[in-house]
Amino acid sequence: MTTTSAPPPATPSRSRRAVAITLAVIAAIVVAFFVFASLYADWLWFRQLGFDNVLLTQWIARVLMFVVGFVAMAVPVWLSIQLAYRLRPVYARLSSQLDRYQEVVEPLRRLGMWGIPAFFGFFAGFAASAQWETVALWLNGVSTGTTDPEFGLDTGFYLFTMPFLSAAIGFVSAVIIVCLLVTALVSYLYGAVRVGQRELRISKSARIQLAVLAGVYLLVQGASLWLDRYRTLVTPNDRITGASYVDVNAVIPGQAILAIAAAIVAIAFFVTAIIGRWRYPLIGTGLLVVSSLVVGIAYPWFVTNVQVRPNQLTLESPFYERNIESTKAAYGIDGLEKTDFEAVTDVEPGQLRADADTTASIRIMDPAIIGPTVRQIEQYRSYYQFAEPLDVDRYQIDGQSQDTVVSVRELNVNQLGEAASWYNTTLVYTHGYGMVAAKGNERTADGNPVFVERGIPASGELTAAQEYEPRVYFGEFSPTYSIVGAPEGASPIELDYPRGQEGESQTKTTFDGDGGPGIGDVFHRLIYSLKFQSTDILFSDAINSESQILYDRDPATRVSKVAPYLELDSDPYPSVVDGRIVWIVDGYTLSANYPYSSIVSLSDAISDSSNPQPRVALDNINYIRNSVKATVDAYSGEVTLYAWDAEDALLQAWQKIYPSTLKPVSEMSGDLMSHVRYPTDLFKVQRAMLGTYHVDTAQSFYSRDNAWKTPNDPQQNDQLQPPYYLTMKMPGQDAPSYSMFSSFIPGGQDTRNVLMGYLSVDSDAGADAGVVSSKYGKLRMLEINAETPVAGPGQVQNTFDADPEVSSFSNILQQGQSEVINGNLLTLPVGGGLLYVQPVFVQSSGATKLPTLQKVLVGFGDEVAFENTLQEALDVLFGGDSGASTGDTDVVPDPVPGEDATPAPTQPGDGGTAPAAPSLDYQAALDQARDALAERNTAMQNADWAAYGAADAKLTEAINRLLELDGQG
């Protein structure tokens, strides 16, 4: 028998190896270019805005912190492995099991000695780079001038130093633990640590290394325990945030004792490294554990249950007072002006005469409801849209301040339908056009808004006296990106606005601002082709040497990128300022480390029916400042940041980190100043805190006998009622001021819905260039006397809904296939009491919903009135002449369909008349329209298009008949 040996394995050919290396190199180059393209595009965006130093600061800081973290972890781990290996016992007798382990490990030893430190180093580097802001704030921290009441340290220590020390101690602890683990592992594998026959043997070199590492670890833990003493001032307790009686008298001393004990045990480990006796450090470690149980748990428990619980108010009062004082300072509510208010509930003629300037500004156009109506009147084309809800602002018109409901006519490329090609959505449809503004306190005869700025081309009282730029390239609904710009003299291709019916003619324009990075050459086109995954950018002939690409166009996005340290208000709003549409965005600096200030959930505090699901970066906070006012030019996208609260310590630190990014308030124009307002989210946070912290004494705070809460929105019972902006005069004020208000009812689940407090803040910053009004931000609280109960919003809404006249009106309209929508329920301190005002809108229940204002509900005390206008309702409510003057005084409303029939009985004392049933002709037309609509829907479902056409003709006939009857009154 012969045997044939197996052929030797074929070695890879040189050509195959070269191909593999070439492909790997090409793949690496492609990946590197993609990374470069992303980073370079970011730098172009920041450079174009003039904030490239912000991006460079972030890049440099992250890289430096990565290097520091990598080295701080990798070097100690590498040294630990090297020492444990080089100092291993050479002739140690190993078990057969360890021999097998070494056989497996030895071929990989060199790789492990370098790879393990690198592995941990990368993780540590990324963790450290994520903490660069904490380190930067520590390096650039400032003194606040305020000291904490326990240790006497400047509060800047808690805002800047303590977070850094906590992060540093945590990092060092992780490094030492990893070093201990790898030292123990290597020592075991190479015989320096042997376990067997019920004994543990450790070589001298391993003993020294392990004992030193253990001692250093205990020193670090001692430092952590010492730092924990200061952390008690920002730790939530049972009732307050901050150190309580137990903390001050048991926990803090105990932590000091444990910190010293940890240092002593660490010294014992260092001694063991020299003399080789493990007994003392091990005994010390056991005693340290027992001490931590006794001093850290048992003794505080004893003090709590034996001393504090039977005498809680007496012992805790000083600490409650610390918490009250610090919380008010941290949330900016320490300047609250409180007034006892005994509300009048009786009505009499002329009662509102002294408050006529307030009633003249009452808003009856609800920005959360009239959006569809504004869209129907002012949208012009389907590719335009308005935000919902609309925003509110105020303007000087004919020398008088006018509250307005405003919105920007933005682009909606999703409605282009078949015209939505890349060319159209990127190069032709590039911007919105103009802003619309309607008076908040007026209405037309048919219940629509009264516009002061509208139309395409734009016209109105806001822009007639100045050069105006109506184009909106940067807005909340702008396309992801647009490419604009052309050489001088080139034919424009951007649609500016349509003219004539069905777009018979169009006006074209070319963007001539500096709104985005240039992409006039092939290289930059390639960069943005990769960024937006679009080959059209690279190959389109419509892109020229002057082309710019506009992206990241949402105002909040732009501000958050150039000022990443800010939490932004959830309600940016547009204004016409110095002839340009600008978005005004409020920015906050936040912290959770202000001593003795109570923690609040930011997302819960700002959540209400206008913003039910807010998203925030930092949720649990105990310090907030409206430190920055930002503007974004709707045409050019230019971002300007103003240091609104220059006294804020956090802002001062960030200004040192990002120098030259903020302008002083003194550079604000008077026109811009006149549109700045007190921010919504800050006010919501403050009202959330004032529900508990409107009290001044520890006694009231402890008993919680006067705890309040924000009432639920009467229209959405599962959400809080939002605050509202109004021009009004609070009791004690000399003149009306643009303000924001909210109300309070008793806290608890099953309490009466009566008003306990009424909170307002002066939101008018003035109109002088660079000068903020001294009254701006003044918080005023009316504490309503409980002996004269005033119904809360929920109770008032129930009263309104149960009124026979109101219910009759609703029933009649529902018969006519209409819906009744209740507007915002406003509360005003006028006439010596509190007046409730609610506009009532009517809209079709069909596909086209156009709410129009038809009625106004008012309530004062136990009296209710329900009339066509606010002026009529107030006059009826106050005995025939309220003495008030309202925005709809001269309006003669068109009759609501069905109001020409026999009136229903009225309630004694209310002075109102209920709307009558619809006429027979009108009801017949309604029935015909309803039947025709049902027939048309059935025909469409059955695909019977002949029947569909016949039914549609009947429906059209019925609608025309209804319009004819409506026109006849």
Residue pairs with C-beta under 8 A, 6 or more apart in sequence:
33 530
34 530
37 526
37 527
37 530
37 531
38 530
38 531
40 527
41 517
41 527
41 528
41 531
42 55
43 52
43 55
43 56
44 517
44 524
44 527
45 516
45 517
45 551
45 552
45 561
46 52
46 54
46 55
46 561
46 562
47 517
48 514
48 515
48 516
48 517
49 558
49 562
49 637
49 638
49 639
51 561
51 562
51 639
51 661
53 658
53 659
53 660
53 661
54 561
54 562
54 563
54 564
54 658
54 661
57 657
57 658
58 132
58 564
61 132
61 133
61 135
61 136
62 129
62 132
63 129
64 132
65 125
65 128
65 129
65 131
65 132
65 135
66 125
66 126
66 128
66 129
67 125
68 125
68 128
69 121
69 124
69 125
69 126
69 127
69 128
69 129
69 171
70 121
70 122
70 124
70 125
70 128
71 121
72 124
72 128
72 171
72 175
73 117
73 120
73 121
73 123
73 124
73 125
73 174
73 175
73 178
74 117
74 118
74 120
74 121
74 124
75 117
76 175
76 176
76 178
76 179
77 116
77 117
77 120
77 121
77 175
77 178
77 179
77 182
78 113
78 114
78 117
80 179
80 182
80 183
80 186
80 209
80 213
81 112
81 113
81 116
81 117
81 182
81 183
81 186
82 113
83 183
83 205
83 209
84 182
84 183
84 186
84 187
84 190
84 192
84 205
84 206
84 209
85 109
85 113
85 186
85 190
87 192
87 203
87 205
87 206
87 209
88 186
88 187
88 190
88 191
88 192
88 203
88 205
89 190
89 191
89 192
89 203
92 190
92 191
92 192
92 194
92 203
93 191
94 102
94 191
95 196
98 188
98 189
98 191
101 189
102 189
102 190
105 112
105 189
116 182
120 178
124 171
124 174
124 175
127 171
128 171
131 167
133 565
134 163
134 164
134 167
135 164
135 167
136 657
137 159
137 160
137 163
137 164
137 650
137 653
137 654
137 657
138 160
138 161
138 163
138 164
140 160
140 653
140 654
140 656
140 657
141 156
141 159
141 160
141 161
141 649
141 653
142 156
142 160
142 649
142 652
142 653
142 656
143 154
143 156
143 649
144 154
144 155
144 156
144 159
144 649
145 154
146 154
146 155
146 329
147 153
147 154
147 155
148 155
148 158
148 233
148 595
148 596
149 322
149 326
149 595
149 596
150 233
150 243
150 248
150 252
150 322
150 595
151 229
151 230
151 233
153 230
155 594
155 595
155 649
156 649
157 230
158 230
158 233
158 234
158 593
158 594
158 595
159 591
159 593
159 594
159 623
159 649
159 650
160 653
162 227
162 230
162 231
162 234
162 593
163 593
165 227
166 227
166 231
169 220
169 223
169 224
169 227
172 220
173 217
173 220
173 221
173 224
176 213
176 216
176 217
176 220
177 217
179 213
180 210
180 213
180 214
180 217
183 206
183 209
183 210
183 213
184 193
184 210
186 192
187 193
187 202
187 203
187 206
187 209
187 210
188 194
188 195
191 203
192 202
192 203
192 205
192 206
193 200
193 201
193 202
193 203
193 206
194 200
194 201
194 202
195 201
202 210
204 276
207 272
207 273
207 276
207 278
208 273
208 274
211 269
211 270
211 272
211 273
211 278
211 281
212 269
212 270
212 273
214 266
214 269
214 281
215 266
215 267
215 268
215 269
215 270
215 273
215 281
216 266
217 266
218 262
218 263
218 265
218 266
218 269
218 285
219 262
219 263
219 266
221 262
222 258
222 259
222 260
222 261
222 262
222 263
222 266
223 259
225 255
225 256
225 258
225 259
225 262
226 255
226 256
226 259
228 255
229 252
229 255
229 256
232 242
232 243
232 247
232 251
232 252
233 242
233 243
233 595
233 596
234 241
234 242
234 592
234 593
234 594
234 595
234 597
234 622
235 241
235 242
235 243
236 598
236 599
237 244
237 247
238 244
239 316
239 320
239 701
239 702
240 319
240 320
240 323
240 596
240 598
241 323
241 327
241 596
241 597
241 598
241 599
241 622
242 319
242 322
242 323
242 326
242 595
242 596
242 597
243 251
243 252
243 319
243 596
244 308
244 316
244 319
245 303
245 307
245 308
245 315
245 316
245 319
246 300
246 303
246 304
246 308
248 319
249 303
250 299
250 300
250 303
251 296
251 300
254 295
254 296
254 299
254 300
255 296
257 291
257 295
258 288
258 291
258 292
258 295
258 296
261 284
261 287
261 288
261 291
262 288
264 284
265 281
265 284
265 285
265 287
265 288
268 280
268 281
268 284
269 281
271 277
271 280
271 281
272 278
272 280
272 281
307 315
308 315
308 316
312 702
313 698
313 699
313 702
316 698
316 702
317 698
317 699
317 702
318 698
320 698
320 701
320 702
321 697
321 698
322 596
323 596
323 597
323 598
323 701
324 693
324 695
324 696
324 698
324 701
325 334
325 596
326 594
326 595
326 596
326 597
327 333
327 596
327 597
327 598
327 622
327 689
327 693
328 334
328 336
328 693
329 597
330 594
330 597
330 622
330 623
330 624
331 597
331 623
331 624
331 685
331 686
331 689
331 693
332 624
332 625
332 682
332 686
332 777
333 686
333 689
333 690
333 693
333 779
335 778
335 779
336 690
336 694
336 779
336 780
336 781
337 732
337 778
337 779
337 780
337 781
338 694
338 780
338 781
338 783
339 731
339 732
339 780
339 781
339 782
339 783
340 783
340 785
341 731
341 758
341 782
341 783
341 784
341 785
341 829
342 784
342 785
342 787
342 788
343 755
343 784
343 785
343 788
343 790
343 832
343 833
343 834
344 788
344 831
344 832
344 833
344 861
345 788
345 790
345 833
345 860
345 861
345 862
346 861
347 831
347 860
347 861
347 863
347 877
347 878
347 879
348 878
348 879
349 878
349 879
349 880
349 881
349 882
349 883
350 878
350 881
350 882
350 883
351 831
351 832
351 878
351 882
351 883
352 359
352 830
352 831
352 835
352 874
352 878
352 882
352 883
352 884
353 882
353 883
353 884
354 831
354 883
355 729
355 828
355 830
355 831
355 884
356 883
356 884
356 885
357 729
357 735
357 736
358 727
358 728
358 729
358 736
358 828
358 830
359 828
359 830
359 870
359 874
359 882
359 884
359 885
359 886
360 441
360 884
360 885
360 886
360 887
361 401
361 403
361 440
361 441
361 726
361 727
361 728
361 736
361 887
362 441
362 726
362 826
362 828
362 837
362 870
362 886
362 887
363 392
363 403
363 405
363 440
363 441
363 724
363 726
363 824
363 826
364 440
364 441
364 442
364 443
364 823
364 837
364 839
364 853
364 856
364 870
364 887
364 888
365 405
365 438
365 439
365 440
365 441
365 442
365 443
365 449
365 839
365 853
366 823
366 824
366 839
366 841
367 389
367 390
367 391
367 392
367 405
368 388
368 389
368 390
368 610
368 823
368 824
369 821
369 823
369 841
369 851
370 390
370 405
370 438
370 449
370 841
370 851
370 853
371 386
371 387
371 388
371 389
371 390
371 407
372 843
372 849
372 850
372 851
373 448
373 449
373 850
373 851
373 852
374 386
374 390
374 405
374 407
374 436
374 438
374 449
375 385
375 386
376 848
376 850
377 448
377 449
377 451
377 454
378 386
378 409
378 436
378 451
378 454
378 455
379 385
379 386
379 409
380 409
380 456
380 497
380 498
381 498
381 503
382 412
382 415
383 411
383 412
383 413
383 415
383 416
383 429
384 409
384 410
384 411
384 412
384 432
384 433
385 409
385 410
385 411
385 412
385 415
385 477
386 407
386 408
386 409
386 410
386 436
387 407
387 408
387 410
387 476
387 477
389 610
390 405
390 406
390 407
391 405
391 406
391 407
391 571
391 573
391 574
392 403
392 404
392 405
392 406
392 440
392 573
392 725
393 403
393 404
393 406
393 437
393 573
393 574
393 575
393 675
393 677
394 401
394 402
394 403
394 404
394 674
394 675
394 727
394 738
395 401
395 402
395 404
395 437
395 452
395 461
395 462
395 576
396 402
396 674
396 767
397 452
397 461
397 462
398 461
401 727
401 738
402 439
402 440
402 452
403 439
403 440
403 441
403 725
403 726
403 727
403 738
404 437
404 438
404 439
404 440
404 452
405 437
405 438
405 439
405 440
405 449
406 435
406 436
406 437
406 438
406 453
406 573
406 574
406 575
407 435
407 436
407 574
408 432
408 434
408 435
408 472
408 475
408 476
408 574
408 581
408 634
409 432
409 433
409 434
409 435
409 436
409 456
409 472
410 432
410 472
410 475
410 476
410 477
410 478
411 429
411 430
411 431
411 432
411 472
411 475
411 477
411 478
411 479
412 477
413 420
413 424
413 425
413 429
413 479
414 420
416 424
416 425
416 429
422 534
422 536
422 540
423 536
423 540
423 542
425 479
426 479
426 481
426 482
426 483
426 536
427 482
427 483
427 484
427 493
427 494
427 540
427 542
428 493
428 494
428 495
429 479
429 495
430 473
430 479
430 482
430 483
430 484
430 494
430 495
430 511
430 550
431 471
431 472
431 473
431 478
431 482
431 494
431 511
432 471
432 472
432 475
432 477
432 478
433 456
433 458
433 470
433 471
433 472
433 496
433 497
434 453
434 454
434 455
434 456
434 457
434 458
434 470
434 472
434 581
435 453
435 458
435 462
435 470
435 472
435 574
435 576
435 581
436 451
436 453
436 454
437 451
437 452
437 453
437 454
437 460
437 462
437 576
438 449
438 450
438 451
438 452
439 449
439 450
439 451
439 452
439 887
440 887
441 870
441 886
441 887
441 888
442 449
442 450
442 887
442 888
442 891
443 449
443 450
443 853
443 869
443 887
443 888
443 891
443 893
444 450
444 891
445 891
445 892
445 893
445 894
446 852
446 893
446 894
447 841
447 842
447 852
447 853
447 854
447 893
447 894
448 852
448 853
451 460
452 460
452 461
452 462
453 459
453 460
453 461
453 462
453 463
453 576
454 460
456 497
456 498
457 470
457 497
458 468
458 470
462 576
463 470
463 576
463 579
466 578
466 579
467 579
468 576
468 579
468 580
469 579
469 580
469 581
469 635
470 581
471 496
471 509
471 511
471 634
471 635
472 478
472 581
472 634
472 635
473 482
473 484
473 511
473 513
473 515
473 550
473 553
473 634
473 635
473 636
473 637
474 515
474 550
474 553
474 554
474 555
474 558
474 583
474 632
474 633
474 634
474 635
474 636
474 637
475 553
475 554
475 555
475 574
475 583
475 634
476 554
476 555
476 556
476 572
478 550
478 553
478 554
479 553
480 532
480 551
481 528
481 532
481 549
481 550
481 551
482 549
482 550
482 551
483 519
483 537
483 540
483 542
483 543
483 547
483 548
483 549
483 550
484 494
484 510
484 511
484 515
484 516
484 547
484 548
484 550
485 510
485 511
485 512
485 518
485 544
485 546
485 547
485 548
486 492
486 493
486 510
486 544
486 546
486 547
487 544
487 545
487 546
490 510
490 544
491 508
492 508
492 509
492 510
493 508
493 510
493 542
494 508
494 509
494 510
494 511
495 506
495 507
495 508
495 509
496 506
496 507
496 508
496 509
497 506
497 507
498 505
498 506
498 507
499 505
499 506
499 507
511 548
513 635
513 636
513 637
514 548
514 636
514 638
515 548
515 550
515 635
515 636
515 637
516 548
516 549
516 550
516 551
516 637
517 524
517 528
517 548
517 549
518 524
518 546
518 547
518 548
519 525
519 527
519 528
519 537
519 543
519 547
519 548
519 549
520 543
520 544
520 545
520 546
520 547
521 545
522 538
525 537
525 538
525 543
526 538
528 534
528 537
528 549
529 535
529 537
529 538
532 551
537 543
537 549
550 637
552 558
552 561
553 637
555 572
555 583
555 585
555 632
556 568
556 572
556 585
558 632
558 637
558 639
559 566
559 568
559 585
559 587
559 630
559 632
559 639
559 641
560 566
560 568
562 639
562 641
562 661
563 587
563 628
563 630
563 641
563 658
563 661
565 589
565 650
565 654
565 657
565 658
566 587
566 588
566 589
566 627
566 628
567 587
567 588
567 589
567 590
567 602
567 616
567 617
567 618
568 585
568 586
568 587
568 588
569 585
569 586
569 587
569 588
569 679
569 680
569 681
569 682
570 606
570 611
570 614
570 680
570 681
571 610
571 611
571 679
571 680
571 681
572 583
572 584
572 585
572 632
573 583
573 584
574 581
574 582
574 583
574 584
574 634
575 581
575 582
575 584
575 672
575 675
576 582
577 631
577 669
577 671
577 672
577 675
578 669
578 671
578 672
580 633
580 634
580 635
581 633
581 634
581 635
582 631
582 632
582 633
582 634
582 672
583 631
583 632
583 634
584 629
584 630
584 631
584 672
584 675
584 676
584 677
585 629
585 630
585 631
585 632
586 626
586 628
586 629
586 630
586 679
586 681
586 682
587 626
587 627
587 628
587 629
587 630
587 641
588 624
588 625
588 626
588 627
588 628
588 679
588 681
588 682
589 624
589 625
589 627
589 628
589 648
589 650
589 651
589 654
590 602
590 618
590 621
590 623
590 624
590 650
591 621
591 622
591 623
591 650
592 599
592 618
592 620
592 621
592 622
592 623
593 622
593 623
594 622
594 623
597 622
597 623
598 622
598 689
598 692
598 693
599 620
599 621
599 622
600 620
600 621
600 622
600 685
600 688
600 689
601 619
601 620
602 614
602 616
602 618
602 619
602 620
602 621
602 624
602 685
603 614
603 615
603 616
603 619
604 688
605 684
605 685
605 688
606 614
606 616
606 680
606 681
606 684
606 685
607 613
607 614
607 719
607 720
608 684
608 710
608 713
608 719
608 720
608 721
608 722
609 713
609 715
609 716
609 719
609 720
609 721
609 722
610 722
611 722
612 719
623 650
624 682
624 685
625 645
625 648
625 650
625 651
626 644
626 645
626 678
626 679
626 682
627 643
627 644
627 645
627 648
627 650
627 651
628 641
628 642
628 643
628 644
628 645
628 651
628 662
629 641
629 642
629 644
629 665
629 668
629 676
630 639
630 640
630 641
630 642
631 639
631 640
631 642
631 672
632 638
632 639
640 663
641 661
641 662
641 663
642 662
642 663
642 664
642 665
642 667
642 668
643 651
643 655
643 662
643 663
643 664
643 665
644 665
645 651
646 652
646 664
646 665
651 662
655 661
655 662
664 770
665 770
665 772
666 770
666 771
667 770
668 676
668 769
668 770
669 769
670 767
670 768
670 769
671 767
673 765
673 766
673 767
673 768
673 769
673 770
673 771
673 772
674 765
674 766
674 767
676 765
677 725
677 738
677 740
677 763
677 764
677 765
678 740
678 761
678 762
678 763
678 776
678 777
680 722
680 723
680 740
683 723
683 740
683 742
683 761
684 722
684 723
684 742
686 761
686 779
687 710
687 723
687 742
687 744
687 759
688 710
690 708
690 744
690 757
690 759
690 781
691 707
691 708
691 709
691 710
691 744
691 747
692 701
692 704
692 707
692 708
693 701
694 706
694 708
694 757
694 781
694 783
695 701
695 706
700 706
704 747
706 756
707 746
707 747
707 748
708 744
708 745
708 746
708 747
708 756
708 757
709 744
709 745
709 746
709 747
709 748
710 720
710 721
710 742
710 743
710 744
710 745
711 720
711 721
711 743
711 744
711 745
711 753
711 792
711 793
711 794
712 718
712 719
712 720
712 721
712 793
712 794
713 719
713 720
713 721
713 722
713 793
714 721
714 793
714 794
714 796
714 797
714 822
714 825
715 797
715 822
715 825
717 794
721 742
721 743
721 793
721 825
723 740
723 741
723 742
724 740
724 741
724 742
724 824
724 826
725 738
725 739
725 740
725 763
726 738
726 739
726 740
726 741
726 826
726 828
727 736
727 737
727 738
727 739
728 736
728 737
728 739
728 741
728 760
728 828
728 829
728 830
729 735
729 736
729 737
730 739
730 760
730 780
730 782
730 829
731 782
731 829
732 780
737 762
737 763
737 764
737 775
738 762
738 763
738 764
739 760
739 761
739 762
739 763
739 764
740 760
740 761
740 763
741 758
741 759
741 760
741 761
741 827
742 759
743 755
743 757
743 758
743 759
743 792
743 793
743 827
744 755
744 756
744 757
744 758
744 759
745 751
745 752
745 753
745 754
745 755
745 756
745 792
745 793
745 794
746 752
746 754
746 756
752 789
752 792
752 795
753 791
753 792
753 793
753 794
753 795
754 789
754 790
754 791
754 792
754 795
755 784
755 789
755 790
755 791
755 792
755 827
755 834
756 783
756 784
756 786
757 781
757 782
757 783
757 784
758 781
758 782
758 784
758 827
758 829
758 834
759 779
759 780
759 781
759 782
760 779
760 780
761 777
761 778
761 779
761 780
762 773
762 775
762 776
762 777
762 778
762 780
763 776
764 773
764 775
764 776
765 772
765 773
765 776
766 772
766 773
766 776
782 829
784 790
784 834
790 833
790 834
790 861
791 799
791 859
793 825
793 827
793 836
796 825
796 836
796 859
797 822
797 825
797 838
799 859
799 864
800 806
800 822
800 838
800 857
800 859
800 864
800 866
801 807
803 864
803 866
803 907
803 910
804 904
804 905
804 907
804 914
805 866
805 904
805 906
805 907
805 910
805 912
805 913
805 914
805 915
806 840
806 857
806 866
808 904
808 914
808 915
809 820
809 840
809 855
809 866
809 896
809 914
809 915
810 820
812 898
812 915
812 916
812 917
812 918
813 819
813 820
813 842
813 896
813 897
813 898
814 820
815 918
815 923
815 926
816 897
816 898
816 918
816 922
816 923
816 926
817 844
817 845
817 846
817 926
817 929
817 930
818 842
818 843
818 844
818 845
818 897
819 842
819 843
819 844
819 845
819 849
820 840
820 841
820 842
821 840
821 841
821 842
821 843
821 851
822 838
822 840
822 841
822 857
823 838
823 839
823 840
823 841
823 853
824 838
824 839
825 836
825 837
825 838
826 836
826 837
826 838
827 834
827 835
827 836
828 834
828 835
828 836
828 837
829 835
830 884
831 860
831 878
833 860
833 861
834 860
835 858
835 859
835 860
836 857
836 858
836 859
836 860
837 856
837 857
837 858
837 870
838 856
838 857
838 858
839 853
839 855
839 856
839 857
839 870
840 853
840 854
840 855
840 856
840 857
840 866
841 851
841 852
841 853
841 854
842 851
842 852
842 854
842 896
843 849
843 850
843 851
843 852
844 850
846 933
854 868
854 893
854 896
855 866
855 867
855 868
855 896
856 866
856 867
856 868
856 869
856 870
856 872
856 873
857 864
857 865
857 866
857 873
858 864
858 865
858 866
858 870
858 873
858 874
858 877
859 865
859 877
860 877
860 878
863 877
863 909
863 910
864 877
864 910
864 912
865 873
865 874
865 876
865 877
865 910
865 911
865 912
866 873
866 910
866 912
867 873
867 876
867 912
868 893
868 896
869 886
869 888
869 889
869 891
869 893
870 886
870 887
870 888
871 884
871 885
871 886
871 888
871 889
871 891
874 882
874 884
874 886
875 881
875 882
875 884
876 910
876 911
876 912
877 911
878 884
880 911
894 966
894 969
895 969
896 915
897 918
897 922
897 962
897 965
897 966
898 915
898 916
898 917
898 918
898 919
898 922
899 915
899 916
900 916
900 919
900 969
901 916
901 917
901 918
901 919
902 916
902 917
903 913
903 914
903 915
903 916
904 913
904 914
904 915
904 916
905 914
906 912
906 913
906 914
917 923
918 926
919 965
921 965
922 962
922 965
925 958
925 961
925 962
925 965
926 958
926 962
928 954
928 957
928 958
928 961
929 955
929 958
929 959
929 962
931 954
932 951
932 952
932 954
932 955
932 957
932 958
933 951
933 955
935 947
935 950
935 951
935 954
936 948
936 951
936 952
936 955
938 947
939 945
939 947
939 948
939 951
940 948
